[in-house]
Amino acid sequence: MLVKFSTLAGGVWIEQRDEINYSNSTRCFRFDAQGRAEWAPYGELASVGTRARWYGFYAHASNFEFA
């Protein structure tokens, strides 16, 4: 999966799909010190005053392509 870095929410990696703009359901990832990923929807991270819920994701940094 191709992801691109963004400073949104203190720094996340946003999934790159075949779309010009990100949708509310576009997944944003962050990684822990062991390289494990968790994700939150772009719409929650981009909304001012909204606290995003992060979801566990059974993936490791090695499963991603970083841009």
FENBEL-V833495 format. One record per residue. RES is the residue in one small letter. PHI is phi in whole degrees, -180 to 180 (NA if undefined). OMEGA is omega in whole degrees, -180 to 180 (* if undefined). Layout:
((RES | PHI | OMEGA) (RES | PHI | OMEGA))
//
This chain:
((m | NA | 180) (l | -89 | 178) (v | -130 | -178) (k | -125 | -177) (f | -71 | 176) (s | -140 | 177) (t | -83 | 178) (l | -56 | 175) (a | 56 | 178) (g | 82 | 178) (g | 113 | 178) (v | -138 | 175) (w | -109 | -175) (i | -102 | 179) (e | -61 | -180) (q | -100 | 178) (r | -113 | 178) (d | -86 | 179) (e | -141 | -179) (i | -77 | 179) (n | -113 | 177) (y | -75 | 176) (s | -94 | 179) (n | -61 | -177) (s | -94 | 178) (t | -61 | -176) (r | -85 | 176) (c | -117 | -174) (f | -115 | 167) (r | -134 | -173) (f | -126 | 176) (d | -88 | -176) (a | -63 | 178) (q | -91 | 178) (g | 85 | 178) (r | -81 | -175) (a | -98 | 165) (e | -135 | -174) (w | -136 | 175) (a | -141 | 178) (p | -72 | 180) (y | -54 | -178) (g | -58 | 179) (e | -76 | 180) (l | -71 | -176) (a | -83 | -178) (s | -80 | 179) (v | -66 | 178) (g | 83 | 179) (t | -102 | 176) (r | -94 | -177) (a | -75 | 173) (r | -96 | 179) (w | -96 | -178) (y | -113 | 176) (g | -67 | -178) (f | -142 | -177) (y | -80 | 179) (a | -149 | -180) (h | -123 | -179) (a | -52 | -180) (s | -68 | 178) (n | -87 | -175) (f | -115 | 168) (e | -109 | -175) (f | -101 | 179) (a | -121 | *))
//
